């Protein structure tokens, strides 16, 4: 079913069904608002990290070649990005490395035209990202949807890249980092860095908005830096974990799974088999702030 997408206050976007009140300079739109005498229905969400969890490499660095072809990057920048990607493949992305990566990408993008970046990403998406999607992740996403769960992509990469990828994956929401923009160009500053505890801030904002029961919800990530995200839900799972997360998962009794089969998607993720639906159910059995919201890049996707 196609759903109308509108931007609401605080950068939060969702299906436009009914306006219930005002917030700042924008309208707040609620999905299926609960009548005063009805008990709220608790819903379940599945939160997915993106890089190395759903796709086999960094989403931000995956677009280096298209950006070079369109004149946004020079050869030196491409080589530097390739080297950074190589290091990320060999080592765990700890806090210091993530901070360096953020600074590198912020400086690299300063002065870029935002609309041009969005256009390049849209045009190159299926050639660049589609072949990198783990087939196991696609099946897991389809399994969650089959069980009536919302799927949310939560990534430190920029919203201009994450939102189209989330749409390609049929995710319901995307939460991403947001760069400061002036006169249609990146200003070299980060307004919201979707990393560490900030991921939890975004998850809690979505839970409050849409009635998610985090104790019944799921989260998947590969990185030790996402322990806060995993710990925020009742059913966390480490996917292709780095050394730090593998150790943490072992100590906490979290399930560990390996995704190793990147395979191109079709136009949409296919209807899951009965086994894939049971797999998401099995994982559950095994594991048995207004100010911040201004910076959340949350996008409702068409299902």
C-alpha positions in Angstrom: 0.0 0.0 0.0 1.4 3.4 -1.0 1.6 5.9 1.8 2.0 9.7 1.4 5.3 11.0 2.8 5.4 14.4 4.4 8.0 16.1 6.6 6.7 17.0 10.0 8.2 18.9 12.9 11.6 17.9 14.3 12.7 16.3 11.1 10.5 13.3 11.8 8.6 12.0 8.7 5.8 9.6 8.6 2.6 8.6 6.7 0.2 11.5 6.7 -3.1 10.2 8.1 -4.2 12.9 10.5 -2.9 16.1 12.1 -3.4 16.1 15.8 -1.6 19.1 17.2 1.2 21.6 16.6 4.9 21.5 17.5 7.1 24.5 16.9 6.8 25.6 13.3 5.4 22.3 12.0 2.5 20.0 12.3 2.7 16.7 14.2 1.1 13.8 12.3 0.1 10.7 14.2 -0.4 7.3 12.7 -3.7 5.7 13.6 -4.2 7.9 16.7 -5.5 6.2 19.8 -8.9 7.3 21.1 -8.8 8.5 24.7 -10.6 5.5 26.1 -8.4 3.0 24.2 -5.3 1.3 25.7 -2.3 2.0 23.6 -1.1 -0.9 21.4 2.5 -1.8 21.9 4.3 -2.5 18.7 7.6 -4.2 17.8 10.5 -2.8 15.8 13.6 -4.4 14.4 16.6 -1.9 14.4 19.4 -2.6 11.9 22.8 -1.1 11.7 23.8 -0.7 8.1 27.5 -1.1 7.4 28.8 -4.7 7.7 25.4 -5.7 9.1 23.1 -5.3 6.1 25.8 -4.4 3.5 29.3 -5.7 3.2 31.2 -2.4 3.4 30.9 1.2 4.4 27.9 2.9 2.7 29.6 6.3 2.9 32.8 5.1 1.2 31.0 2.9 -1.3 30.1 5.9 -3.3 33.7 7.2 -3.8 33.8 6.2 -7.4 30.5 7.8 -8.5 31.5 11.0 -6.6 34.9 10.9 -8.4 33.2 10.4 -11.8 31.0 13.5 -11.1 33.9 15.6 -10.1 33.2 15.8 -6.4 36.4 13.9 -5.5 39.9 14.0 -6.8 42.2 10.9 -7.2 43.9 11.6 -3.9 40.6 11.7 -2.0 39.5 8.4 -3.7 42.7 6.7 -2.6 42.4 8.0 0.9 38.8 6.8 1.1 39.8 3.4 -0.3 42.5 3.1 2.3 40.1 4.0 5.0 37.7 1.3 3.8 40.6 -1.2 3.8 41.4 -0.4 7.4 37.8 -0.7 8.4 37.7 -4.2 6.8 40.8 -5.3 8.7 40.2 -3.8 12.1 37.3 -3.1 14.4 35.8 0.4 14.2 36.4 1.6 17.7 35.4 5.0 19.1 38.6 6.8 17.9 38.4 5.4 14.4 34.8 6.4 14.1 35.6 9.9 15.2 38.4 10.1 12.7 36.1 8.8 10.0 33.5 11.4 10.9 36.0 14.2 10.7 37.4 12.9 7.4 34.0 12.6 5.7 32.9 16.0 7.1 35.9 17.8 5.7 35.7 15.9 2.4 32.1 16.9 1.8 32.4 20.6 2.7 31.1 22.7 -0.1 29.4 19.9 -2.0 25.9 20.6 -3.4 23.4 18.6 -1.4 21.0 18.1 -4.4 23.9 16.9 -6.6 24.9 14.4 -3.9 21.4 13.1 -3.6 21.1 12.8 -7.4 24.4 10.8 -7.7 23.3 8.5 -4.9 19.9 7.8 -6.4 21.4 7.1 -9.9 24.3 4.9 -8.6 22.4 3.1 -5.8 21.6 -0.1 -7.6 25.0 -0.5 -9.2 27.0 0.4 -6.0 25.0 -0.8 -3.1 22.6 -3.5 -4.5 25.3 -6.1 -5.0 26.6 -5.6 -1.4 23.5 -6.5 0.4 23.8 -9.7 2.5 21.1 -12.2 1.3 20.8 -13.3 5.0 19.9 -9.7 6.0 17.3 -9.4 3.2 15.6 -12.6 4.4 15.7 -11.4 8.0 14.2 -8.0 7.1 11.4 -9.9 5.1 10.8 -12.1 8.1 10.3 -9.2 10.5 7.9 -7.6 8.0 6.0 -10.9 7.8 5.6 -10.8 11.5 4.2 -7.3 11.5 7.3 -5.6 12.8 8.5 -2.2 11.6 12.1 -2.2 10.2 14.3 0.7 11.1 17.8 1.3 9.6 20.1 3.1 12.1 23.3 4.3 10.6 26.2 6.8 11.2 26.3 7.5 7.5 24.6 10.6 6.1 20.9 10.8 5.5 21.3 11.5 1.7 22.9 8.0 1.4 21.0 6.1 4.1 17.4 7.1 3.1 17.6 5.7 -0.5 19.3 2.5 0.8 16.5 2.1 3.4 13.9 2.6 0.7 15.6 0.0 -1.5 15.5 -2.4 1.4 11.8 -1.7 2.1 12.6 -0.4 5.5 9.9 1.6 7.3 12.2 4.3 8.8 15.8 5.4 8.5 17.8 7.2 11.2 21.1 8.8 10.0 23.6 11.5 10.6 22.7 15.0 9.5 25.1 17.5 8.1 24.7 21.3 8.5 23.6 22.8 5.2 24.0 26.5 4.2 22.8 27.8 0.8 22.2 24.2 -0.4 25.8 23.1 0.4 27.4 21.2 3.2 28.9 23.6 5.7 31.5 21.2 7.1 29.7 20.6 10.4 27.6 17.7 11.7 24.3 18.7 13.3 23.4 15.2 14.5 25.9 12.3 14.6 23.9 9.0 14.6 26.5 7.1 16.6 26.8 5.4 20.1 24.3 6.8 22.6 22.8 9.0 19.9 21.4 5.9 18.2 19.5 5.1 21.4 18.2 8.7 21.6 16.7 8.2 18.1 15.3 4.8 18.9 13.6 6.1 22.0 12.2 9.0 20.1 10.7 6.6 17.5 9.4 4.3 20.3 7.7 7.2 22.0 6.2 8.4 18.7 5.0 5.0 17.4 4.4 3.0 20.5 7.3 0.5 20.1 7.9 -1.8 23.1 11.7 -1.8 23.2 11.7 -4.8 25.5 10.0 -6.8 22.8 12.0 -5.2 19.9 15.1 -6.4 18.1 18.5 -4.9 17.2 21.3 -6.1 15.0 24.9 -4.7 14.6 28.5 -5.7 14.0 30.3 -3.1 16.0 31.4 -2.7 19.7 30.4 1.0 19.3 26.7 -0.2 19.0 26.5 -1.9 22.4 24.2 0.9 23.6 21.9 0.3 20.6 21.9 -3.5 21.2 21.4 -3.1 25.0 18.4 -0.8 24.4 16.2 -3.7 23.2 15.0 -7.0 24.6 16.3 -9.1 21.7 19.8 -8.0 20.6 21.9 -9.9 18.1 25.6 -9.5 17.0 26.0 -9.8 13.3 29.5 -10.4 11.9 30.8 -8.9 15.2 34.2 -7.3 15.6 36.4 -8.7 18.4 35.1 -6.3 21.0 31.4 -7.0 20.2 32.0 -10.7 20.1 33.5 -10.6 23.6 30.7 -8.4 24.8 28.0 -10.7 23.3 29.6 -13.7 24.9 29.6 -12.1 28.3 26.0 -10.9 28.0 24.7 -14.1 26.4 23.6 -12.3 23.1 23.2 -14.5 20.0 26.0 -14.2 17.3 25.3 -14.8 13.6 27.3 -14.6 10.5 26.2 -13.0 7.2 28.5 -13.9 4.3 26.5 -14.0 1.1 26.2 -10.6 -0.6 23.6 -11.0 -3.4 21.8 -8.4 -5.6 18.3 -7.5 -4.6 15.4 -7.5 -6.9 13.1 -4.5 -7.1 11.8 -5.4 -3.6 12.7 -8.1 -1.1 10.7 -11.2 -1.9 8.1 -12.7 0.3 9.9 -14.7 2.9 9.8 -18.5 3.2 8.2 -20.0 6.2 11.7 -20.8 7.5 12.8 -17.2 7.4 9.7 -16.2 9.4 10.5 -18.9 12.0 14.1 -17.7 12.1 13.2 -14.3 13.3 10.8 -15.8 15.9 13.6 -18.1 17.0 15.9 -15.2 17.7 13.3 -13.9 20.1 13.1 -17.2 21.9 16.8 -17.5 22.2 17.3 -14.0 23.6 14.1 -14.5 25.7 14.1 14.1 24.1 12.5 16.9 22.2 15.7 18.9 21.6 17.5 15.9 20.1 14.5 15.1 17.9 15.2 18.3 15.9 18.3 16.5 14.5 16.8 13.1 13.8 16.6 12.2 10.1 13.7 9.8 10.2 12.0 8.9 7.0 8.9 6.9 6.5 9.2 4.6 3.5 6.7 3.2 1.1 5.8 -0.5 1.7 
